[in-house]
Amino acid sequence: MKDFIMNDEDFKNIEDIKRILKYLDNGKLDIEAWPNALELKISLDKMISEHNKYMEHMKHHH
């Protein structure tokens, strides 16, 4: 399992991006300017999941 540790700044950036995605979903931003918003959300979810798996692995095996 590769090392994947996120710091506080990473989590802050993710929250900022999620806020942008929420604005897109609510029609407050031009969706045409953000054509890859869904892919971005999927990527963020995957990144958070990998971090959580790594942290769980470290908790139980190290």
C-alpha positions as CSV (number, residue, x, y, z in Angstrom):
1,M,0.0,0.0,0.0
2,K,1.5,3.3,-1.0
3,D,1.9,6.1,1.6
4,F,-1.0,8.5,1.3
5,I,-1.1,10.9,4.2
6,M,-3.1,14.1,3.9
7,N,-2.4,17.2,6.0
8,D,-4.7,19.9,7.3
9,E,-4.1,22.0,4.2
10,D,-5.1,19.1,2.0
11,F,-8.4,18.7,3.8
12,K,-9.0,22.5,3.6
13,N,-8.4,22.4,-0.1
14,I,-10.8,19.5,-0.5
15,E,-13.5,21.4,1.5
16,D,-13.0,24.4,-0.8
17,I,-13.4,22.3,-3.9
18,K,-16.5,20.6,-2.5
19,R,-18.0,24.0,-1.9
20,I,-17.3,24.9,-5.5
21,L,-19.0,21.7,-6.6
22,K,-22.0,22.5,-4.4
23,Y,-22.3,26.0,-6.0
24,L,-22.2,24.2,-9.4
25,D,-24.9,21.8,-8.3
26,N,-27.1,24.7,-7.1
27,G,-26.7,26.6,-10.4
28,K,-24.6,29.4,-8.8
29,L,-21.7,28.8,-11.2
30,D,-21.7,28.3,-15.0
31,I,-21.5,24.5,-15.5
32,E,-20.0,25.0,-18.9
33,A,-17.0,26.6,-17.3
34,W,-16.6,23.5,-15.2
35,P,-17.1,20.6,-17.7
36,N,-15.1,18.1,-15.6
37,A,-16.8,18.8,-12.2
38,L,-18.2,15.2,-11.8
39,E,-14.7,13.7,-12.6
40,L,-13.2,16.1,-10.0
41,K,-15.7,14.9,-7.3
42,I,-15.0,11.3,-8.1
43,S,-11.3,12.0,-7.9
44,L,-11.7,13.7,-4.5
45,D,-13.8,10.9,-3.2
46,K,-11.2,8.4,-4.3
47,M,-8.4,10.4,-2.7
48,I,-10.2,10.7,0.6
49,S,-11.0,6.9,0.5
50,E,-7.3,6.1,-0.2
51,H,-6.2,8.3,2.7
52,N,-8.8,6.7,5.1
53,K,-7.7,3.1,4.0
54,Y,-4.1,4.0,4.5
55,M,-4.7,5.5,8.0
56,E,-6.8,2.4,9.0
57,H,-4.0,0.1,7.7
58,M,-1.4,2.1,9.7
59,K,-3.5,1.9,12.8
60,H,-3.8,-1.9,12.7
61,H,-0.5,-2.9,11.3
62,H,2.1,-0.5,12.6
